[in-house]
Amino acid sequence: MYRITHLFIRAFEKALHILHKWDERFGGRTFRAERHRKLVIRSAECHSMTGDADEAYYRDQYWFWMEKYFRENHVSPVGSFLDLGCGQGRFSSLIAEHYVRSGGKVVGVDISPEAIRVAEAYKEEKNLSSTEYRVDDLVPFLKQSKDNSFDAVLFIEVAFFLPGWESVTKEILRVLKPGGLLCASFRSRYFSLLYSIACGKWSDVPVILEKKEGVLWNTDIHFVWGSNDETKQFLEETGFDVLGVMGIGNCSGIEGDPLAPVARPSGLDEEETKLLMKSELAVAESVPDAGRYMFYVAKKK
Ligand SMILES: C[S@@+](CC[C@H](N)C(=O)[O-])C[C@H]1O[C@@H](n2cnc3c(N)ncnc32)[C@H](O)[C@@H]1O
């Protein structure tokens, strides 16, 4: 009896030790994968990336760069595009409507059934036969995808709350054709700090300064952040040639963002919106980590 109790206590201590290490690795709070997943799915249901006027403005900003790099790198309009964490199809539908020609295809994958329902409804409405949507976790989806099968992979505004984003990026490299393009956005350390300071969430500041991922802002969501140098180095070491890094939203933000008091695109008139876009595009490459996201376009070596 004594031995069984002893073994039980040892096992319990070991579990606590593992949890403690996990806690250290993922910031000040314990990371709970299932809770994180539920919150991510809920966030996709609560915030429409296609219905929100600010998000529509940022879509156009991303598209300015994406289309430029697609054309400069001769990404085939009859090729295969993969949109990982496609949400409501903000970019899948844009590519289908403005880039892909007959014979090309766009595959959008998202873990949120509600987001995919919205994407499917838009596909029906506009008769976008080149798009195909799947409700799936992008990690197993990628694992099942063949080597060298896509001309371009989009990974936009997903890595910032994706545990294991580094191995996902390696899988993206594998599924891209040689010379294929990755279009990915990441959160900067600077933005995460600005957010914490603006909200008075000072206890998160040391975690953001010292680490690159963790549970922040009392949310139970696992966030990821980094400097431009760190992210660029990671992509280069993984096997990409980074062609460009641009800041998205360097002078503005959506509701709740630290830069929203500077400007919210949805609150501007047409002329002001054009001037904001002109300003943000003009400074995007000189301060890539000052905005809402750092946007990377990188080529598989
Ligand atoms: C901020 S939204 C961005 C959506 C889209 N990329 C865009 O820019 O409009 C993040 C999306 O990533 C999805 N997501 C997060 N983790 C995922 C995972 N493991 N597998 C598939 N989708 C995921 C969420 O459901 C959400 O729709």
The ligand as an SDF file (V2000), in Angstrom:
LIG
                    3D

 27 29  0  0  0  0  0  0  0  0999 V2000
   -7.3920   36.3840  -38.1620 C   0  0  0  0  0  0  0  0  0  0  0  0
   -8.1340   35.1310  -39.1090 S   0  0  0  0  0  0  0  0  0  0  0  0
   -7.3820   35.3640  -40.7010 C   0  0  0  0  0  0  0  0  0  0  0  0
   -8.2130   34.7720  -41.8000 C   0  0  0  0  0  0  0  0  0  0  0  0
   -7.6630   34.9790  -43.2090 C   0  0  0  0  0  0  0  0  0  0  0  0
   -6.3460   34.4260  -43.3720 N   0  0  0  0  0  0  0  0  0  0  0  0
   -7.6640   36.4550  -43.5390 C   0  0  0  0  0  0  0  0  0  0  0  0
   -6.5860   37.0830  -43.4790 O   0  0  0  0  0  0  0  0  0  0  0  0
   -8.7410   36.9770  -43.8030 O   0  0  0  0  0  0  0  0  0  0  0  0
   -7.3120   33.6650  -38.5510 C   0  0  0  0  0  0  0  0  0  0  0  0
   -7.9590   32.3860  -39.0820 C   0  0  0  0  0  0  0  0  0  0  0  0
   -7.0760   31.2870  -38.8250 O   0  0  0  0  0  0  0  0  0  0  0  0
   -7.8830   30.1660  -38.5280 C   0  0  0  0  0  0  0  0  0  0  0  0
   -7.0650   29.1630  -37.8230 N   0  0  0  0  0  0  0  0  0  0  0  0
   -6.3540   29.3170  -36.6820 C   0  0  0  0  0  0  0  0  0  0  0  0
   -5.7360   28.1740  -36.3400 N   0  0  0  0  0  0  0  0  0  0  0  0
   -6.0390   27.2780  -37.3190 C   0  0  0  0  0  0  0  0  0  0  0  0
   -5.6920   25.8990  -37.5450 C   0  0  0  0  0  0  0  0  0  0  0  0
   -4.9060   25.2210  -36.7080 N   0  0  0  0  0  0  0  0  0  0  0  0
   -6.1720   25.2860  -38.6450 N   0  0  0  0  0  0  0  0  0  0  0  0
   -6.9790   25.9480  -39.5220 C   0  0  0  0  0  0  0  0  0  0  0  0
   -7.3550   27.2490  -39.3330 N   0  0  0  0  0  0  0  0  0  0  0  0
   -6.8840   27.9020  -38.2690 C   0  0  0  0  0  0  0  0  0  0  0  0
   -9.0050   30.7520  -37.6720 C   0  0  0  0  0  0  0  0  0  0  0  0
  -10.1270   29.9040  -37.6140 O   0  0  0  0  0  0  0  0  0  0  0  0
   -9.2780   32.0790  -38.4050 C   0  0  0  0  0  0  0  0  0  0  0  0
  -10.2870   31.9450  -39.3690 O   0  0  0  0  0  0  0  0  0  0  0  0
  1  2  1  0
  2  3  1  0
  2 10  1  0
  3  4  1  0
  4  5  1  0
  5  6  1  0
  5  7  1  0
  7  8  2  0
  7  9  1  0
 10 11  1  0
 11 12  1  0
 11 26  1  0
 12 13  1  0
 13 14  1  0
 13 24  1  0
 14 15  1  0
 14 23  1  0
 15 16  2  0
 16 17  1  0
 17 18  1  0
 17 23  2  0
 18 19  1  0
 18 20  2  0
 20 21  1  0
 21 22  2  0
 22 23  1  0
 24 25  1  0
 24 26  1  0
 26 27  1  0
M  CHG  2   2   1   9  -1
M  END
$$$$
